[in-house]
């Protein structure tokens, strides 16, 4: 019985990255022997055990044989005779197919260390095509390590394109796709995840509404990058730069989907694209089974980001409507996420990356003014029920109108 540290912990240790989780593979042991040593079995499809002290996962060495569709369509073989090399052979990328023994000796039968040095994401074997989830995993690793100069090997990209062409992505559960996408959004360069998916034609299958934006022109005066898809990726970069959470990054990714529905005769302008996009955002969130928190923000940003950009022009009543629909008064933390998404959109244009976004502070001031008006102010005056609500709205709108007039006065 021999125990080896495997996978991401070895990869990140060699890269000098922080190691958060440790996975182990055990060679030459049976389930009964593991249980006798105090390990707790948790695996159903194949034997995985929790260490009695560290609670780290220890999996028995295994091989896999494709027998169905999707990433679960495998027959798993566990036996004391399965070697470390055989276990590593079933893994996706060479940089994930290395192991360290208990003395710190590296076992690297498939050239993972060399590929780390070459900054290359390369498949271990032709069996890579048997698991469609590897398309998303490879794209996610590309997003994680892009800043270090990593790229997907051409031969691996060819296999990813083959997986997509065979229709295997359709067999992935939406929940599993979402897990990979959410992880990718949290990486340092999530735009690379999108770019890699697009290169192998997977984006058109997973997010066709987003894929449709590439090649759609915008007015050069406002968007020097011209291409709508390029703008989306630039905005996504800005969301990362502004330290936006994954919900913000997802909202930015979907905020301009309506531009894909603009009639050709209206191009490069996109009149009412914010309204056209709402049904596309709904469809994408439904297909991906995005959490409600993500979905709600994405819909708000899609429909109202232009109002945010024009905030200082808005009449008091319209400004109050914007505050109301974005939950500025009831859920200020969600309003902050909305503002951050809109700022990322505004900065996601060539040459505008460092431009200030004064609309955000203006809207925060509007939020504070509106919040200062409450029911007790009018109950003391003898108003009741519906009359109080109308009085509150009227006073808030009046104060917001004064705010607008003051700003315009300063501008003149």
C-alpha positions as CSV (number, residue, x, y, z in Angstrom):
1,X,0.0,0.0,0.0
2,X,1.5,3.3,-1.1
3,X,-0.1,6.8,-0.9
4,X,0.6,9.7,-3.3
5,X,-0.4,13.3,-3.4
6,X,-2.0,13.9,-6.8
7,X,-3.7,16.4,-9.1
8,X,-4.1,20.1,-8.4
9,X,-2.0,20.1,-5.2
10,X,1.1,18.9,-7.0
11,X,0.5,21.3,-9.9
12,X,0.1,24.3,-7.8
13,X,2.9,23.4,-5.5
14,X,5.3,23.3,-8.5
15,X,3.9,26.6,-9.8
16,X,4.3,28.2,-6.4
17,X,0.6,28.7,-6.0
18,X,-1.2,28.3,-2.6
19,X,-2.5,24.8,-2.1
20,X,-6.0,24.8,-0.5
21,X,-7.0,21.1,-0.9
22,X,-5.0,17.9,-1.0
23,X,-6.2,14.8,-2.8
24,X,-4.5,11.5,-2.5
25,X,-4.5,8.2,-4.4
26,X,-3.8,4.9,-2.7
27,X,-2.1,2.1,-4.7
28,X,-2.2,-1.5,-3.6
29,X,-5.0,-1.3,-1.1
30,X,-8.6,-2.7,-0.9
31,X,-11.7,-1.1,0.6
32,X,-11.6,-3.5,3.5
33,X,-8.0,-2.5,4.3
34,X,-8.8,1.2,4.2
35,X,-11.7,0.7,6.6
36,X,-9.5,-1.3,8.9
37,X,-7.2,1.6,9.1
38,X,-10.0,3.9,10.3
39,X,-10.8,5.6,7.0
40,X,-14.5,6.5,6.3
41,X,-15.9,5.5,2.9
42,X,-17.8,8.3,1.1
43,X,-17.6,7.3,-2.6
44,X,-20.6,5.6,-4.2
45,X,-19.4,5.1,-7.8
46,X,-15.9,4.2,-6.7
47,X,-14.1,3.9,-3.4
48,X,-13.2,7.3,-1.9
49,X,-12.3,7.5,1.8
50,X,-11.8,10.3,4.3
51,X,-8.6,10.2,6.4
52,X,-9.5,9.7,10.1
53,X,-7.5,12.7,11.2
54,X,-7.0,15.2,8.3
55,X,-10.3,14.3,6.5
56,X,-8.5,14.6,3.2
57,X,-9.9,12.5,0.4
58,X,-8.1,9.3,-0.4
59,X,-9.2,7.5,-3.6
60,X,-8.1,4.0,-4.5
61,X,-6.2,3.8,-7.8
62,X,-8.6,3.1,-10.6
63,X,-9.1,2.9,-14.4
64,X,-12.1,4.0,-16.4
65,X,-13.8,2.8,-19.5
66,X,-16.3,4.8,-21.5
67,X,-19.7,3.1,-21.8
68,X,-22.2,6.0,-22.2
69,X,-22.7,9.7,-22.8
70,X,-21.6,12.6,-20.6
71,X,-19.1,12.9,-17.9
72,X,-20.7,10.1,-15.8
73,X,-20.8,7.5,-18.5
74,X,-17.9,5.4,-17.3
75,X,-17.3,2.0,-16.0
76,X,-14.8,2.2,-13.1
77,X,-12.4,-0.5,-12.2
78,X,-10.7,-0.5,-8.8
79,X,-8.2,-3.2,-7.9
80,X,-5.1,-3.6,-5.9
81,X,-3.2,-4.3,-9.1
82,X,-4.0,-0.9,-10.7
83,X,-0.7,1.1,-11.0
84,X,-0.1,4.7,-10.3
85,X,0.7,5.2,-14.0
86,X,-2.7,3.7,-15.0
87,X,-4.5,5.9,-12.5
88,X,-2.8,9.1,-13.8
89,X,-3.4,8.1,-17.4
90,X,-7.2,8.6,-17.0
91,X,-6.7,12.3,-16.0
92,X,-7.5,15.2,-18.2
93,X,-4.3,17.4,-18.6
94,X,-0.7,16.5,-18.1
95,X,-0.3,19.2,-15.5
96,X,-2.9,17.4,-13.4
97,X,-1.4,13.9,-14.0
98,X,1.6,14.2,-11.6
99,X,2.1,12.7,-8.2
100,X,4.4,13.1,-5.1
101,X,5.2,10.2,-2.8
102,X,5.5,10.5,0.9
103,X,9.2,11.4,0.5
104,X,8.5,14.2,-1.9
105,X,9.6,12.3,-5.0
106,X,7.8,13.4,-8.2
107,X,6.2,10.9,-10.5
108,X,5.5,12.4,-13.9
109,X,5.0,9.7,-16.5
110,X,3.2,12.0,-19.0
111,X,5.4,15.2,-19.1
112,X,3.3,17.4,-16.8
113,X,6.4,19.3,-15.4
114,X,7.7,20.0,-18.9
115,X,4.3,21.4,-19.9
116,X,4.3,23.6,-16.8
117,X,7.6,25.0,-18.0
118,X,6.2,25.4,-21.5
119,X,3.0,27.0,-20.1
120,X,1.0,24.5,-22.0
121,X,-2.4,22.9,-21.2
122,X,-2.1,19.5,-23.0
123,X,-4.3,16.4,-22.8
124,X,-2.8,13.2,-21.3
125,X,-4.2,10.8,-23.8
126,X,-6.7,10.3,-26.6
127,X,-9.3,9.3,-23.9
128,X,-9.6,13.0,-23.3
129,X,-12.5,13.1,-25.7
130,X,-14.5,10.6,-23.6
131,X,-15.5,13.3,-21.0
132,X,-17.2,16.4,-22.3
133,X,-16.7,18.2,-19.0
134,X,-13.0,18.5,-19.9
135,X,-13.9,21.2,-22.5
136,X,-15.1,23.5,-19.7
137,X,-12.3,22.4,-17.2
138,X,-9.6,23.1,-19.8
139,X,-11.1,26.5,-20.5
140,X,-11.3,27.2,-16.8
141,X,-7.6,26.4,-16.3
142,X,-6.8,28.6,-19.2
143,X,-8.6,31.5,-17.4
144,X,-6.8,30.7,-14.1
145,X,-3.3,30.6,-15.5
146,X,-3.5,33.0,-18.5
147,X,-1.6,35.7,-16.5
148,X,1.3,33.2,-16.3
149,X,1.3,32.8,-20.1
150,X,-0.5,29.5,-20.3
151,X,-2.4,28.5,-23.5
152,X,-4.2,25.4,-24.7
153,X,-2.1,23.1,-26.9
154,X,-3.4,23.1,-30.5
155,X,-3.8,19.3,-30.5
156,X,-5.9,19.6,-27.3
157,X,-8.0,22.4,-28.9
158,X,-8.6,20.0,-31.8
159,X,-9.9,17.3,-29.5
160,X,-12.1,19.9,-27.7
161,X,-13.6,20.9,-31.0
162,X,-14.2,17.2,-31.8
163,X,-16.1,16.7,-28.5
164,X,-18.3,19.7,-29.3
165,X,-18.9,18.5,-32.9
166,X,-20.1,15.1,-31.6
167,X,-22.8,16.8,-29.5
168,X,-21.4,15.5,-26.2
169,X,-22.0,18.8,-24.4
170,X,-25.7,18.2,-24.6
171,X,-25.3,15.3,-22.2
172,X,-23.8,17.5,-19.5
173,X,-26.2,18.4,-16.6
174,X,-26.9,22.1,-16.4
175,X,-25.9,22.0,-12.8
176,X,-22.4,20.7,-13.7
177,X,-22.0,23.3,-16.4
178,X,-22.9,26.0,-14.0
179,X,-20.4,24.9,-11.4
180,X,-17.6,25.2,-14.0
181,X,-18.8,28.5,-15.3
182,X,-19.1,30.0,-11.8
183,X,-15.6,28.8,-10.9
184,X,-14.3,30.3,-14.2
185,X,-16.0,33.6,-13.4
186,X,-14.0,33.7,-10.2
187,X,-10.7,33.3,-11.9
188,X,-8.2,36.1,-12.6
189,X,-9.0,36.2,-16.4
190,X,-12.6,34.9,-16.9
191,X,-12.7,36.4,-20.4
192,X,-10.2,33.8,-21.4
193,X,-12.7,31.1,-20.4
194,X,-15.1,32.6,-22.9
195,X,-12.5,33.0,-25.6
196,X,-11.4,29.3,-25.3
197,X,-15.0,28.1,-25.4
198,X,-15.6,30.2,-28.5
199,X,-12.4,28.8,-30.2
200,X,-13.7,25.2,-29.9
201,X,-17.3,26.2,-30.8
202,X,-18.6,25.3,-27.3
203,X,-19.8,28.9,-26.6
204,X,-22.4,28.6,-29.4
205,X,-23.8,25.5,-27.6
206,X,-23.6,26.7,-24.0
207,X,-24.3,30.4,-24.4
208,X,-25.5,31.0,-28.0
209,X,-26.9,34.4,-27.0
210,X,-23.4,35.6,-26.1
211,X,-21.7,33.9,-29.0
212,X,-24.1,35.8,-31.3
213,X,-22.5,39.2,-30.2
214,X,-19.2,38.5,-31.9
215,X,-19.1,40.3,-35.2
216,X,-22.0,42.6,-34.4
217,X,-20.8,46.2,-34.9
218,X,-21.4,49.2,-32.6
219,X,-20.9,52.9,-33.2
220,X,-17.2,53.6,-33.2
221,X,-17.6,57.0,-31.5
222,X,-18.9,55.3,-28.4
223,X,-17.2,51.9,-28.8
224,X,-13.7,52.1,-30.5
225,X,-13.5,48.3,-30.2
226,X,-16.6,48.2,-32.5
227,X,-17.3,44.5,-32.0
228,X,-20.1,43.9,-29.4
229,X,-18.5,40.6,-28.3
230,X,-15.2,42.3,-27.8
231,X,-16.8,45.0,-25.7
232,X,-18.4,42.4,-23.5
233,X,-15.1,40.8,-22.7
234,X,-13.5,44.2,-22.1
235,X,-16.3,44.9,-19.6
236,X,-15.8,41.6,-17.9
237,X,-12.1,42.4,-17.5
238,X,-13.2,45.7,-15.8
239,X,-15.6,43.8,-13.5
240,X,-12.6,41.8,-12.3
241,X,-10.5,45.0,-11.9
242,X,-13.2,46.6,-9.8
243,X,-13.3,43.6,-7.6
244,X,-16.8,42.6,-8.6
245,X,-18.1,39.4,-7.2
246,X,-19.2,36.5,-9.5
247,X,-22.8,37.8,-9.6
248,X,-21.5,41.1,-11.0
249,X,-19.2,39.4,-13.5
250,X,-22.1,37.2,-14.7
251,X,-24.4,40.3,-15.0
252,X,-21.7,42.0,-17.1
253,X,-21.3,39.0,-19.3
254,X,-25.0,39.1,-20.2
255,X,-25.7,42.8,-20.1
256,X,-25.7,43.4,-23.9
257,X,-27.3,40.2,-25.2
258,X,-30.0,42.3,-26.8
259,X,-27.5,43.6,-29.4
260,X,-27.6,40.2,-31.0
261,X,-31.2,40.9,-32.0
262,X,-30.8,44.3,-33.5
263,X,-32.2,44.4,-37.1
264,X,-29.5,44.6,-39.6
265,X,-30.8,47.8,-41.1
266,X,-30.4,49.6,-37.8
267,X,-26.7,48.7,-37.3
268,X,-24.4,49.9,-35.9
269,X,-26.9,51.5,-33.6
270,X,-28.7,49.4,-31.0
271,X,-31.9,51.2,-30.1
272,X,-33.8,49.5,-27.3
273,X,-31.3,46.7,-27.0
274,X,-31.6,46.8,-23.3
275,X,-35.3,45.8,-23.6
276,X,-34.7,43.2,-26.3
277,X,-32.1,41.5,-24.1
278,X,-34.3,40.8,-21.1
279,X,-35.9,37.6,-22.7
280,X,-32.4,36.4,-23.7
281,X,-31.0,36.8,-20.2
282,X,-34.1,34.9,-18.9
283,X,-33.4,32.1,-21.4
284,X,-29.7,31.9,-20.6
285,X,-30.3,31.8,-16.8
286,X,-33.0,29.2,-17.2
287,X,-30.8,27.0,-19.4
288,X,-27.8,27.3,-17.1
289,X,-29.9,27.1,-13.9
290,X,-28.2,30.2,-12.6
291,X,-29.0,31.0,-8.9
292,X,-31.7,33.6,-8.3
293,X,-29.2,36.0,-6.9
294,X,-27.3,36.0,-10.2
295,X,-30.4,36.0,-12.4
296,X,-32.0,39.0,-10.6
297,X,-28.9,41.1,-10.9
298,X,-28.3,40.1,-14.6
299,X,-31.9,41.1,-15.5
300,X,-31.6,44.5,-13.7
301,X,-28.3,45.3,-15.3
302,X,-29.5,44.3,-18.8
303,X,-32.7,46.4,-18.6
304,X,-31.4,49.5,-16.7
305,X,-27.7,50.0,-17.4
306,X,-28.4,52.8,-19.9
307,X,-30.5,54.6,-17.3
308,X,-27.5,54.4,-15.0
309,X,-25.3,55.9,-17.6
310,X,-27.8,58.8,-18.1
311,X,-28.4,59.2,-14.4
312,X,-27.6,62.9,-14.2
313,X,-30.1,63.7,-17.0
314,X,-33.0,61.9,-15.4
315,X,-36.0,63.7,-14.0
316,X,-36.9,63.2,-10.4
317,X,-39.7,60.7,-11.1
318,X,-37.5,58.6,-13.5
319,X,-34.6,58.6,-11.1
320,X,-37.0,57.4,-8.3
321,X,-38.2,54.6,-10.6
322,X,-34.6,53.5,-11.2
323,X,-33.9,53.4,-7.5
324,X,-37.1,51.5,-7.0
325,X,-36.6,48.8,-9.6
326,X,-33.0,48.2,-8.6
327,X,-34.0,47.8,-4.9
328,X,-31.7,50.7,-3.9
329,X,-33.8,51.4,-0.7
330,X,-34.6,47.9,0.4
331,X,-31.4,46.1,-0.6
332,X,-28.5,48.6,-0.7
333,X,-26.0,45.8,-1.2
334,X,-27.7,44.7,-4.4
335,X,-27.8,48.3,-5.6
336,X,-24.0,48.5,-5.1
337,X,-23.7,45.3,-7.3
338,X,-25.8,47.0,-9.9
339,X,-23.7,50.2,-9.8
340,X,-20.5,48.2,-10.1
341,X,-21.8,46.3,-13.1
342,X,-22.7,49.5,-14.8
343,X,-19.3,51.0,-14.1
344,X,-17.6,47.9,-15.6
345,X,-19.8,48.4,-18.7
346,X,-18.8,52.0,-19.0
347,X,-15.1,51.3,-18.7
348,X,-15.2,48.3,-20.9
349,X,-14.4,50.3,-24.0
350,X,-11.0,50.9,-25.7
351,X,-9.5,54.0,-24.2
352,X,-12.1,54.3,-21.3
353,X,-10.5,51.8,-18.9
354,X,-9.5,54.5,-16.5
355,X,-12.2,57.0,-17.0
356,X,-14.2,58.0,-13.8
357,X,-17.8,57.0,-13.5
358,X,-19.4,59.9,-11.6
359,X,-22.9,58.4,-12.1
360,X,-22.2,55.9,-9.4
361,X,-21.7,58.5,-6.7
362,X,-24.6,60.6,-8.0
363,X,-26.9,57.6,-7.7
364,X,-25.6,56.9,-4.2
365,X,-26.5,60.4,-3.2
366,X,-29.9,60.0,-4.8
367,X,-30.3,56.8,-2.7
368,X,-29.5,58.6,0.5
369,X,-31.9,61.5,-0.3
370,X,-34.7,59.1,-1.0
371,X,-34.0,57.1,2.1
372,X,-34.4,60.1,4.3
373,X,-38.1,60.3,3.5
374,X,-40.2,57.9,5.6
375,X,-43.8,57.2,6.6
376,X,-43.5,58.8,10.0
377,X,-43.0,62.2,8.4
378,X,-46.5,62.0,7.0
379,X,-48.3,60.0,9.6
380,X,-47.7,62.9,12.0
381,X,-49.6,65.1,9.5
382,X,-52.7,62.9,9.7
383,X,-52.2,60.9,6.5
384,X,-53.2,57.2,6.3
385,X,-52.8,54.2,4.0
386,X,-52.4,54.9,0.3
387,X,-52.1,58.6,0.9
388,X,-48.9,58.1,2.9
389,X,-47.4,56.0,0.1
390,X,-48.3,58.7,-2.5
391,X,-46.9,61.4,-0.3
392,X,-43.6,59.6,0.2
393,X,-43.2,59.0,-3.5
394,X,-44.0,62.7,-4.2
395,X,-41.5,64.0,-1.7
396,X,-38.8,61.7,-2.9
397,X,-39.3,62.7,-6.5
398,X,-39.2,66.3,-5.5
399,X,-35.9,66.0,-3.6
400,X,-34.4,64.0,-6.5
401,X,-35.6,66.7,-9.0
402,X,-33.8,69.3,-6.8
403,X,-30.7,67.1,-6.9
404,X,-30.8,67.0,-10.7
405,X,-31.3,70.8,-10.9
406,X,-28.4,71.4,-8.6
407,X,-26.1,69.2,-10.7
408,X,-27.2,70.8,-13.9
409,X,-26.7,74.3,-12.4
410,X,-23.1,73.4,-11.5
411,X,-22.6,72.2,-15.0
412,X,-23.8,75.4,-16.6
